Amino acid sequence: MYAVILACARLAGVRSFAEMSNFDIAITIAIGSTIATTIVSDSPALSRGIAGIIALYALQLAISKIRGRFRAAEKILDNRPILLMGPRGRLLPTNMAVARITEDDLRSTLRSSNVHDLEQVQAVIMEGTGDIHVLRSDANHPVDAWLLEGVRDYEPRGGLESVCRQSAE
């Protein structure tokens, strides 16, 4: 069983152990459940457990290929990144509520990212994986719009400033 898991993980690539989408987490739980059931009970037989693990890894591989080819599938399967804070520390309370992030959580993230002054902050984004990233910039080097593509409430035409103006109104 262990050899099959290692072989499948190797074939599936780094994605199976990287930052995971909702689907990846569900597959990982299903694989763990299949392994546990196969090991501790007489039913299913070892061969059926191995077949189940191979099928789950194959499903994960197929879904990752579909996500890579079709933007609509990616939107359905993955959580979208969400903007939590805009330039100069402007909070986006509605987005924070959606992401279930408190101001204390945000402060902790800013401290761990070594932010000394909110003027350094251009954006704080919660990724679809749940990780929070702080993007810094200054007037001479704004954050590249490509980095913010697909982030909820970011408008390429108005930039980060327009999002924060709307939230303040």
MODELLER restraints for C-alpha pairs under 7 A, 6 or more apart:
rsr = mdl.restraints
at = mdl.atoms
rsr.add(forms.Gaussian(group=physical.xy_distance, feature=features.Distance(at['CA:1:A'], at['CA:50:A']), mean=6.47, stdev=0.5))
rsr.add(forms.Gaussian(group=physical.xy_distance, feature=features.Distance(at['CA:4:A'], at['CA:50:A']), mean=7.00, stdev=0.5))
rsr.add(forms.Gaussian(group=physical.xy_distance, feature=features.Distance(at['CA:8:A'], at['CA:54:A']), mean=6.74, stdev=0.5))
rsr.add(forms.Gaussian(group=physical.xy_distance, feature=features.Distance(at['CA:8:A'], at['CA:57:A']), mean=6.45, stdev=0.5))
rsr.add(forms.Gaussian(group=physical.xy_distance, feature=features.Distance(at['CA:9:A'], at['CA:16:A']), mean=6.63, stdev=0.5))
rsr.add(forms.Gaussian(group=physical.xy_distance, feature=features.Distance(at['CA:12:A'], at['CA:57:A']), mean=6.84, stdev=0.5))
rsr.add(forms.Gaussian(group=physical.xy_distance, feature=features.Distance(at['CA:12:A'], at['CA:61:A']), mean=6.14, stdev=0.5))
rsr.add(forms.Gaussian(group=physical.xy_distance, feature=features.Distance(at['CA:19:A'], at['CA:129:A']), mean=6.15, stdev=0.5))
rsr.add(forms.Gaussian(group=physical.xy_distance, feature=features.Distance(at['CA:20:A'], at['CA:129:A']), mean=5.92, stdev=0.5))
rsr.add(forms.Gaussian(group=physical.xy_distance, feature=features.Distance(at['CA:21:A'], at['CA:78:A']), mean=5.66, stdev=0.5))
rsr.add(forms.Gaussian(group=physical.xy_distance, feature=features.Distance(at['CA:21:A'], at['CA:128:A']), mean=6.90, stdev=0.5))
rsr.add(forms.Gaussian(group=physical.xy_distance, feature=features.Distance(at['CA:21:A'], at['CA:129:A']), mean=5.81, stdev=0.5))
rsr.add(forms.Gaussian(group=physical.xy_distance, feature=features.Distance(at['CA:22:A'], at['CA:77:A']), mean=6.88, stdev=0.5))
rsr.add(forms.Gaussian(group=physical.xy_distance, feature=features.Distance(at['CA:22:A'], at['CA:78:A']), mean=6.36, stdev=0.5))
rsr.add(forms.Gaussian(group=physical.xy_distance, feature=features.Distance(at['CA:23:A'], at['CA:77:A']), mean=6.44, stdev=0.5))
rsr.add(forms.Gaussian(group=physical.xy_distance, feature=features.Distance(at['CA:27:A'], at['CA:56:A']), mean=6.60, stdev=0.5))
rsr.add(forms.Gaussian(group=physical.xy_distance, feature=features.Distance(at['CA:27:A'], at['CA:60:A']), mean=6.92, stdev=0.5))
rsr.add(forms.Gaussian(group=physical.xy_distance, feature=features.Distance(at['CA:31:A'], at['CA:53:A']), mean=5.90, stdev=0.5))
rsr.add(forms.Gaussian(group=physical.xy_distance, feature=features.Distance(at['CA:31:A'], at['CA:56:A']), mean=6.79, stdev=0.5))
rsr.add(forms.Gaussian(group=physical.xy_distance, feature=features.Distance(at['CA:34:A'], at['CA:49:A']), mean=6.21, stdev=0.5))
rsr.add(forms.Gaussian(group=physical.xy_distance, feature=features.Distance(at['CA:34:A'], at['CA:53:A']), mean=6.89, stdev=0.5))
rsr.add(forms.Gaussian(group=physical.xy_distance, feature=features.Distance(at['CA:35:A'], at['CA:49:A']), mean=6.76, stdev=0.5))
rsr.add(forms.Gaussian(group=physical.xy_distance, feature=features.Distance(at['CA:38:A'], at['CA:44:A']), mean=5.80, stdev=0.5))
rsr.add(forms.Gaussian(group=physical.xy_distance, feature=features.Distance(at['CA:38:A'], at['CA:45:A']), mean=6.57, stdev=0.5))
rsr.add(forms.Gaussian(group=physical.xy_distance, feature=features.Distance(at['CA:38:A'], at['CA:46:A']), mean=6.01, stdev=0.5))
rsr.add(forms.Gaussian(group=physical.xy_distance, feature=features.Distance(at['CA:38:A'], at['CA:49:A']), mean=5.49, stdev=0.5))
rsr.add(forms.Gaussian(group=physical.xy_distance, feature=features.Distance(at['CA:66:A'], at['CA:73:A']), mean=6.78, stdev=0.5))
rsr.add(forms.Gaussian(group=physical.xy_distance, feature=features.Distance(at['CA:67:A'], at['CA:73:A']), mean=5.29, stdev=0.5))
rsr.add(forms.Gaussian(group=physical.xy_distance, feature=features.Distance(at['CA:67:A'], at['CA:74:A']), mean=4.71, stdev=0.5))
rsr.add(forms.Gaussian(group=physical.xy_distance, feature=features.Distance(at['CA:78:A'], at['CA:128:A']), mean=6.47, stdev=0.5))
rsr.add(forms.Gaussian(group=physical.xy_distance, feature=features.Distance(at['CA:79:A'], at['CA:128:A']), mean=4.36, stdev=0.5))
rsr.add(forms.Gaussian(group=physical.xy_distance, feature=features.Distance(at['CA:80:A'], at['CA:127:A']), mean=6.92, stdev=0.5))
rsr.add(forms.Gaussian(group=physical.xy_distance, feature=features.Distance(at['CA:80:A'], at['CA:128:A']), mean=5.09, stdev=0.5))
rsr.add(forms.Gaussian(group=physical.xy_distance, feature=features.Distance(at['CA:80:A'], at['CA:150:A']), mean=7.00, stdev=0.5))
rsr.add(forms.Gaussian(group=physical.xy_distance, feature=features.Distance(at['CA:80:A'], at['CA:151:A']), mean=6.50, stdev=0.5))
rsr.add(forms.Gaussian(group=physical.xy_distance, feature=features.Distance(at['CA:80:A'], at['CA:152:A']), mean=6.64, stdev=0.5))
rsr.add(forms.Gaussian(group=physical.xy_distance, feature=features.Distance(at['CA:81:A'], at['CA:125:A']), mean=6.52, stdev=0.5))
rsr.add(forms.Gaussian(group=physical.xy_distance, feature=features.Distance(at['CA:81:A'], at['CA:126:A']), mean=5.48, stdev=0.5))
rsr.add(forms.Gaussian(group=physical.xy_distance, feature=features.Distance(at['CA:81:A'], at['CA:127:A']), mean=4.25, stdev=0.5))
rsr.add(forms.Gaussian(group=physical.xy_distance, feature=features.Distance(at['CA:81:A'], at['CA:128:A']), mean=4.90, stdev=0.5))
rsr.add(forms.Gaussian(group=physical.xy_distance, feature=features.Distance(at['CA:81:A'], at['CA:150:A']), mean=6.97, stdev=0.5))
rsr.add(forms.Gaussian(group=physical.xy_distance, feature=features.Distance(at['CA:81:A'], at['CA:151:A']), mean=4.82, stdev=0.5))
rsr.add(forms.Gaussian(group=physical.xy_distance, feature=features.Distance(at['CA:81:A'], at['CA:152:A']), mean=6.02, stdev=0.5))
rsr.add(forms.Gaussian(group=physical.xy_distance, feature=features.Distance(at['CA:82:A'], at['CA:95:A']), mean=6.83, stdev=0.5))
rsr.add(forms.Gaussian(group=physical.xy_distance, feature=features.Distance(at['CA:82:A'], at['CA:125:A']), mean=5.57, stdev=0.5))
rsr.add(forms.Gaussian(group=physical.xy_distance, feature=features.Distance(at['CA:82:A'], at['CA:126:A']), mean=5.29, stdev=0.5))
rsr.add(forms.Gaussian(group=physical.xy_distance, feature=features.Distance(at['CA:82:A'], at['CA:127:A']), mean=6.60, stdev=0.5))
rsr.add(forms.Gaussian(group=physical.xy_distance, feature=features.Distance(at['CA:82:A'], at['CA:151:A']), mean=5.28, stdev=0.5))
rsr.add(forms.Gaussian(group=physical.xy_distance, feature=features.Distance(at['CA:82:A'], at['CA:152:A']), mean=4.62, stdev=0.5))
rsr.add(forms.Gaussian(group=physical.xy_distance, feature=features.Distance(at['CA:83:A'], at['CA:95:A']), mean=6.70, stdev=0.5))
rsr.add(forms.Gaussian(group=physical.xy_distance, feature=features.Distance(at['CA:83:A'], at['CA:123:A']), mean=6.96, stdev=0.5))
rsr.add(forms.Gaussian(group=physical.xy_distance, feature=features.Distance(at['CA:83:A'], at['CA:124:A']), mean=6.07, stdev=0.5))
rsr.add(forms.Gaussian(group=physical.xy_distance, feature=features.Distance(at['CA:83:A'], at['CA:125:A']), mean=4.60, stdev=0.5))
rsr.add(forms.Gaussian(group=physical.xy_distance, feature=features.Distance(at['CA:83:A'], at['CA:126:A']), mean=6.52, stdev=0.5))
rsr.add(forms.Gaussian(group=physical.xy_distance, feature=features.Distance(at['CA:83:A'], at['CA:151:A']), mean=6.39, stdev=0.5))
rsr.add(forms.Gaussian(group=physical.xy_distance, feature=features.Distance(at['CA:83:A'], at['CA:152:A']), mean=6.10, stdev=0.5))
rsr.add(forms.Gaussian(group=physical.xy_distance, feature=features.Distance(at['CA:83:A'], at['CA:153:A']), mean=6.55, stdev=0.5))
rsr.add(forms.Gaussian(group=physical.xy_distance, feature=features.Distance(at['CA:84:A'], at['CA:91:A']), mean=6.38, stdev=0.5))
rsr.add(forms.Gaussian(group=physical.xy_distance, feature=features.Distance(at['CA:84:A'], at['CA:92:A']), mean=5.36, stdev=0.5))
rsr.add(forms.Gaussian(group=physical.xy_distance, feature=features.Distance(at['CA:84:A'], at['CA:95:A']), mean=5.76, stdev=0.5))
rsr.add(forms.Gaussian(group=physical.xy_distance, feature=features.Distance(at['CA:84:A'], at['CA:96:A']), mean=5.57, stdev=0.5))
rsr.add(forms.Gaussian(group=physical.xy_distance, feature=features.Distance(at['CA:84:A'], at['CA:124:A']), mean=5.43, stdev=0.5))
rsr.add(forms.Gaussian(group=physical.xy_distance, feature=features.Distance(at['CA:84:A'], at['CA:125:A']), mean=5.59, stdev=0.5))
rsr.add(forms.Gaussian(group=physical.xy_distance, feature=features.Distance(at['CA:84:A'], at['CA:126:A']), mean=6.87, stdev=0.5))
rsr.add(forms.Gaussian(group=physical.xy_distance, feature=features.Distance(at['CA:85:A'], at['CA:91:A']), mean=4.56, stdev=0.5))
rsr.add(forms.Gaussian(group=physical.xy_distance, feature=features.Distance(at['CA:85:A'], at['CA:92:A']), mean=5.53, stdev=0.5))
rsr.add(forms.Gaussian(group=physical.xy_distance, feature=features.Distance(at['CA:85:A'], at['CA:123:A']), mean=5.37, stdev=0.5))
rsr.add(forms.Gaussian(group=physical.xy_distance, feature=features.Distance(at['CA:85:A'], at['CA:124:A']), mean=4.88, stdev=0.5))
rsr.add(forms.Gaussian(group=physical.xy_distance, feature=features.Distance(at['CA:86:A'], at['CA:122:A']), mean=5.51, stdev=0.5))
rsr.add(forms.Gaussian(group=physical.xy_distance, feature=features.Distance(at['CA:86:A'], at['CA:123:A']), mean=4.53, stdev=0.5))
rsr.add(forms.Gaussian(group=physical.xy_distance, feature=features.Distance(at['CA:86:A'], at['CA:124:A']), mean=6.61, stdev=0.5))
rsr.add(forms.Gaussian(group=physical.xy_distance, feature=features.Distance(at['CA:86:A'], at['CA:160:A']), mean=6.10, stdev=0.5))
rsr.add(forms.Gaussian(group=physical.xy_distance, feature=features.Distance(at['CA:86:A'], at['CA:164:A']), mean=6.07, stdev=0.5))
rsr.add(forms.Gaussian(group=physical.xy_distance, feature=features.Distance(at['CA:87:A'], at['CA:121:A']), mean=5.66, stdev=0.5))
rsr.add(forms.Gaussian(group=physical.xy_distance, feature=features.Distance(at['CA:87:A'], at['CA:122:A']), mean=3.99, stdev=0.5))
rsr.add(forms.Gaussian(group=physical.xy_distance, feature=features.Distance(at['CA:87:A'], at['CA:123:A']), mean=5.86, stdev=0.5))
rsr.add(forms.Gaussian(group=physical.xy_distance, feature=features.Distance(at['CA:87:A'], at['CA:160:A']), mean=6.68, stdev=0.5))
rsr.add(forms.Gaussian(group=physical.xy_distance, feature=features.Distance(at['CA:87:A'], at['CA:161:A']), mean=6.70, stdev=0.5))
rsr.add(forms.Gaussian(group=physical.xy_distance, feature=features.Distance(at['CA:88:A'], at['CA:118:A']), mean=4.96, stdev=0.5))
rsr.add(forms.Gaussian(group=physical.xy_distance, feature=features.Distance(at['CA:88:A'], at['CA:119:A']), mean=4.27, stdev=0.5))
rsr.add(forms.Gaussian(group=physical.xy_distance, feature=features.Distance(at['CA:88:A'], at['CA:120:A']), mean=6.56, stdev=0.5))
rsr.add(forms.Gaussian(group=physical.xy_distance, feature=features.Distance(at['CA:88:A'], at['CA:121:A']), mean=5.39, stdev=0.5))
rsr.add(forms.Gaussian(group=physical.xy_distance, feature=features.Distance(at['CA:88:A'], at['CA:122:A']), mean=6.23, stdev=0.5))
rsr.add(forms.Gaussian(group=physical.xy_distance, feature=features.Distance(at['CA:89:A'], at['CA:118:A']), mean=4.98, stdev=0.5))
rsr.add(forms.Gaussian(group=physical.xy_distance, feature=features.Distance(at['CA:89:A'], at['CA:119:A']), mean=6.83, stdev=0.5))
rsr.add(forms.Gaussian(group=physical.xy_distance, feature=features.Distance(at['CA:89:A'], at['CA:121:A']), mean=6.15, stdev=0.5))
rsr.add(forms.Gaussian(group=physical.xy_distance, feature=features.Distance(at['CA:90:A'], at['CA:164:A']), mean=6.47, stdev=0.5))
rsr.add(forms.Gaussian(group=physical.xy_distance, feature=features.Distance(at['CA:92:A'], at['CA:167:A']), mean=6.25, stdev=0.5))
rsr.add(forms.Gaussian(group=physical.xy_distance, feature=features.Distance(at['CA:96:A'], at['CA:102:A']), mean=6.71, stdev=0.5))
rsr.add(forms.Gaussian(group=physical.xy_distance, feature=features.Distance(at['CA:113:A'], at['CA:134:A']), mean=6.91, stdev=0.5))
rsr.add(forms.Gaussian(group=physical.xy_distance, feature=features.Distance(at['CA:120:A'], at['CA:136:A']), mean=5.40, stdev=0.5))
rsr.add(forms.Gaussian(group=physical.xy_distance, feature=features.Distance(at['CA:120:A'], at['CA:137:A']), mean=6.01, stdev=0.5))
rsr.add(forms.Gaussian(group=physical.xy_distance, feature=features.Distance(at['CA:120:A'], at['CA:138:A']), mean=6.64, stdev=0.5))
rsr.add(forms.Gaussian(group=physical.xy_distance, feature=features.Distance(at['CA:121:A'], at['CA:134:A']), mean=6.97, stdev=0.5))
rsr.add(forms.Gaussian(group=physical.xy_distance, feature=features.Distance(at['CA:121:A'], at['CA:135:A']), mean=6.17, stdev=0.5))
rsr.add(forms.Gaussian(group=physical.xy_distance, feature=features.Distance(at['CA:121:A'], at['CA:136:A']), mean=4.66, stdev=0.5))
rsr.add(forms.Gaussian(group=physical.xy_distance, feature=features.Distance(at['CA:121:A'], at['CA:137:A']), mean=6.50, stdev=0.5))
rsr.add(forms.Gaussian(group=physical.xy_distance, feature=features.Distance(at['CA:122:A'], at['CA:135:A']), mean=5.67, stdev=0.5))
rsr.add(forms.Gaussian(group=physical.xy_distance, feature=features.Distance(at['CA:122:A'], at['CA:136:A']), mean=5.17, stdev=0.5))
rsr.add(forms.Gaussian(group=physical.xy_distance, feature=features.Distance(at['CA:122:A'], at['CA:137:A']), mean=5.79, stdev=0.5))
rsr.add(forms.Gaussian(group=physical.xy_distance, feature=features.Distance(at['CA:123:A'], at['CA:134:A']), mean=6.00, stdev=0.5))
rsr.add(forms.Gaussian(group=physical.xy_distance, feature=features.Distance(at['CA:123:A'], at['CA:135:A']), mean=5.11, stdev=0.5))
rsr.add(forms.Gaussian(group=physical.xy_distance, feature=features.Distance(at['CA:123:A'], at['CA:136:A']), mean=6.95, stdev=0.5))
rsr.add(forms.Gaussian(group=physical.xy_distance, feature=features.Distance(at['CA:124:A'], at['CA:132:A']), mean=6.91, stdev=0.5))
rsr.add(forms.Gaussian(group=physical.xy_distance, feature=features.Distance(at['CA:124:A'], at['CA:133:A']), mean=5.67, stdev=0.5))
rsr.add(forms.Gaussian(group=physical.xy_distance, feature=features.Distance(at['CA:124:A'], at['CA:134:A']), mean=4.51, stdev=0.5))
rsr.add(forms.Gaussian(group=physical.xy_distance, feature=features.Distance(at['CA:124:A'], at['CA:135:A']), mean=6.14, stdev=0.5))
rsr.add(forms.Gaussian(group=physical.xy_distance, feature=features.Distance(at['CA:125:A'], at['CA:132:A']), mean=5.59, stdev=0.5))
rsr.add(forms.Gaussian(group=physical.xy_distance, feature=features.Distance(at['CA:125:A'], at['CA:133:A']), mean=5.35, stdev=0.5))
rsr.add(forms.Gaussian(group=physical.xy_distance, feature=features.Distance(at['CA:125:A'], at['CA:134:A']), mean=6.56, stdev=0.5))
rsr.add(forms.Gaussian(group=physical.xy_distance, feature=features.Distance(at['CA:126:A'], at['CA:132:A']), mean=4.33, stdev=0.5))
rsr.add(forms.Gaussian(group=physical.xy_distance, feature=features.Distance(at['CA:126:A'], at['CA:133:A']), mean=6.46, stdev=0.5))
rsr.add(forms.Gaussian(group=physical.xy_distance, feature=features.Distance(at['CA:137:A'], at['CA:143:A']), mean=6.09, stdev=0.5))
rsr.add(forms.Gaussian(group=physical.xy_distance, feature=features.Distance(at['CA:145:A'], at['CA:156:A']), mean=6.40, stdev=0.5))
rsr.add(forms.Gaussian(group=physical.xy_distance, feature=features.Distance(at['CA:148:A'], at['CA:154:A']), mean=6.86, stdev=0.5))
rsr.add(forms.Gaussian(group=physical.xy_distance, feature=features.Distance(at['CA:153:A'], at['CA:163:A']), mean=6.63, stdev=0.5))
rsr.add(forms.Gaussian(group=physical.xy_distance, feature=features.Distance(at['CA:154:A'], at['CA:160:A']), mean=6.41, stdev=0.5))
rsr.add(forms.Gaussian(group=physical.xy_distance, feature=features.Distance(at['CA:154:A'], at['CA:163:A']), mean=6.39, stdev=0.5))
rsr.add(forms.Gaussian(group=physical.xy_distance, feature=features.Distance(at['CA:155:A'], at['CA:163:A']), mean=6.99, stdev=0.5))
